[in-house]
Amino acid sequence: MANRHLSRSIVLQTLFEWDFKSISQKEALTALKRNADEMSENSRDFSFMENLLSGVLEKRKELDNIIEKAAPEWPIDKISMVDRNVLRIGLFELLFGDREEVPPKVAINESIELAKTYGGDASGKFANGVLGAVYKELGEPGKEDQSKRKKKNKIKNEDLPDDQVPVENLGGAVVFARKGKDVYLALVHDVFGHWTLSKGRIEEGEDLEQGTIREIKEELGLDIKIQEQIGQNGYIAYDPEKGKIKKQVTYFLAESSFDDITLGSSGGLDDAKWFKLADILDLNFYDDILPLVTKAVKTLVKS
């Protein structure tokens, strides 16, 4: 493992040189050999380094497109040179690598460590947010790898119609609080650049409302009282262990005290805060979340 971590460090250094000097792929491979000779006495892993570097460079446009979707507020040229190449390495291994050789969590953790070692103070958090979100929500770009996972885990639901795949229930809430004459909403921000609603998975056999209360507490650090159900939505996702699943989310209107928000460790989220009702008009919501927020606001204005 230590040799592989060093190998990724050498590839990162070479990608930095390629990026900074705008050299060709052939020149980058020459630089890789030079860097490997300088940084490591053990050349047994050179084929791994060469394959990783070549793969990242050949898939660069596709990798960059995914990064831009995962972090739309950070165009590729605005991300630091170290951070963007760390993400390229992590995404390549996550989506196009051999998962028997490098499991997804290993690919993510290795990239986070590279970011912490060679990047800035927030680089590890940034890498964790982007790669964690892709790992959970963007299974499609790695579709060619799924056959290996399904064979190992005996999952054969990829071709099932969406209405026949297993369902995972989630609970979420439009959380509001009153402070004086003002009403506030507690919203979370994801690495895709959207403000959205806090939600989480309901455990098997758990009451939907109680599970939602628990999840909001874990994600926001707030104690809530559910008032009413305001809607549902659903979407298809890919789970590395279960395969294709439908996530069915039930949303509630819930009240909290106006306490400080403490963002939990949910993957894909990078911020959470209170907003006055008047201040949410210009926020960037998902299309399926906006009607829920609108309905909640109308209810709160009437009350």
N, C-alpha and C positions, 0 to 999 in steps of 0.2 A: 504493500500500500504506500509506504514511504517513497519507493522508487517511482510509482505512478504519480504521486503528488509532485515530485521533482520534475517528472517528465512534462506534466501539465504546466508547471512554472516555466519551463524552457520554451514550450509552445507559445505561452502567453508573451514571453519576452520577444519571440520571433514575430508574432502577430503585431506587437507594438511597433517593432522596427518596420515591418511591411506597411503598416498604417501610416506611420510618421513619414517615411521616405517615399511612399507610393511606389514601391518596387514590384516587380512581376512575381508570379507564383514560382517560376523557376529560380529567381533570385532569392525568394523567401526560403525555398528548400535548401539552397546553399547556405543561407544565414542560419538555418536550423542546425545544420551539421556543425557549423562553427560554434554556435552557442552550446550545443550538446557536448562538444569536445572541451569547451572552457568550463562548463558548469558541472559536468558529471564524468567520473572515471568509469562508470558502468554504461556501456553502450548496448547492453542486451535489450533495452527497451526502445531502441531507436525506431524500430518499425512501428511501434505504437505512436511515437511522436510524429513520425512522417505521415501516417494515416490520419491522425487527428488534424494536423495542420492542413493537409491536402483536402480533407473533408470539409473543414471550416471554410476554406477559400473557395471551393467549388460550390458550396451551398450558401455563400455569403448573402446574396440578394434575398433568398428565401428566409434566412435567419434574421436579416435586418427588417424584413417586412413583419415578421412575428414580433420582434422587439418593439417596433413602432405601434403595433396594435396593442401590445401589453402595456406600453407606457406612452400614450399619445401626446402627453404634455412634454415629452423629452424626445425631439427628433434625433436621429442617429448622430448628426454632426454636433449636437449640443451635449451629448453624453460624453463624459471623459474618455480618453483613448483607452485607458486601462479598463474601465467599467464595461465599455461596449465590447471589448475583446474577451473579457471574462464571460459576458453573456453569450457571445457567439460560441465559445467553447462549451459552456453548460448546455445551451440549447441543442447544439449538434449532438452531444452525447445523449441528451435526453430524448431527442426525437429521431435521430438517424443512426445512433450507435447500436452496438450489440448489447442488448439488455441482459443476456446471460453473463457477459463479461463485466459490464458496468450497469448495475441496477439503477433505476431512476433516482432513488434517494441518494445514492453515492454520487451520481453526476451533479445533483443539486448541492449537496454538502461540500463537495470538492470545489465547486465554483464559488461558493460563499467564502470558503477559507482563502481562496486566491484573492477575492475581492478585499477581504479584511487585511491580508498581508501586503498587497501591492496598491490598493486603492485608498480613498479618503475615509474620513470618519463614518460617513453614511453609506459607503460602498457595499458593505456586507448586507445591510438592511435592504438596499435597493436590489441587489442580486436575489436575495431571498424573496422579495415581493414579486419580482417579474417571473422568476423561474417557478416559484410556488404557484402562481396564478396559471401559468402555462401548463404546468403539471396537472392541475385540477380541471381546467376548463378547455384546453386546446389539445385533445387527444388526436384529432383528425390529421394534423400534419405528420404524425408518426404512425399512420395506418399500416404501413408495410411491416412494422415491427409487431403488430398485434397478433399475428399468427403464432409467433413464438410464445407470447404470453398465454394465449388461449390454449395452446397445446399443453403448456406446463400446468395451467390452472383449470383445464378442462372447461373453458368458457366458450360456448358456441352460440352466442346470441347476436352476433354482429349483423346478421341478415334478417333478424326479426323486425316486423313492422313496429313503428314507434309505440303503437297502442298495446303491444304485447310484451314489451321489455319490463324487467322488474322496476318497481316504483320505490323510491326513497322519499319519505315524508320529511319536510322541513317546516319550521315555524318562524315567522318574522313579525315585525311590528313597526308601525309608525309610532314612535315614542315621543310624547309631548310632555311639557312641564309648564306650569304657570309661575311667573315671577312678577308680582305687582299686577299691572294691567296688560302685560305682554305675555304672549304664548310662544314657546320655543319648540322646535323639533330637533331630536337627536339623530344625526345622519352619519354614515360612515363613507369614507372615500376609498376607492380601490385603485390598483395600479394601472387600470385601463383608463383612468381619468374621469370617472363618474362618481357623483354622490348618489348613494343608494341607501337601502334600508338594512338594518341589522337582521340577520337570520341565522339559523343553525339547524343541525340535524336532530330530529326527534328519535329517541332511542326506542327499540322494539318494546311494545307493551306500555310505553309511557303516554300519559295523557297529553293531548296536543297543546292545551293551554299551559299546563305545568312545564312541559318541555320547552315551550317558547319563553316562559319566564326564566327558566334556567339558562337558556342560551343567551338571552339578552344580558343577564347578569354576568355571564362568562365573557361576552364580547365587549360590553360597554361598562361593566361595573355598576349598573343601575338596577335598583329594585323597582319593578313595574307592577301595575294593577291593570289587567286587561278589561276593557270596556265593551268591545264588540268586534266581530269579524268584519273586515272590510273588503276582502277579495282573495283570489287565488291566481297563481300562474304556474306554469310548468315548462321545463325545457329538458332536452336530451343531452346527457353528458357521458363521458367515458371514464369509468373507474378502473385503475390498473389491476385490481383484483377481481371485481365483479363483472367487468366488461361494460357493455352499453346499458345505461339505466335512465329512467325518467325521474327527474327531481320535481316533486310536487310541493309547492310552497303555499302555505296558508298564512295570510297576513291579518294582524289584528291592530286595532287602535288601542294604545296602552298609555297610561299616565305614570309619570315618575316625579319625584322631587327634583328640583333644579340643582342637582349635585354635580360635582366634577366628573367628567367622563374619563374612564381609564380603559384605553383600547387593549383588548386581549391579544392573544397570539394567533388569531385566525389568519391563515395564509391569504395573500392577495390584497390585504387592507393596509393602508399606510397612514390613515388619519381618521379622526372622529371628532365631531364638535356639535355644539348647540347653534341653531340658527333661529332668528326671529322669523315669524311667518312672512313678513314683508321682504325678507332678504333671500328667500328661496326661489324667487321668480326667475332669476338668471342662472341658476345652477344647472349643471349638465347631468340630467337624469337619463336612465335607460327608458326606452319607449314603453316597456311593460310595467315600469315602476311609476312613471309619471301619473297615470290614472289613479293609482292607489293613493299617492300623495295628495292629488287634487281632491279626491273624495274625502280624505281625512281632514284636509284644510276646510272644506265646505262644512263638514260636521262641527269642527271646532269654532268656526266663525259664528255659526248659528247658536251654539251653546252659551 
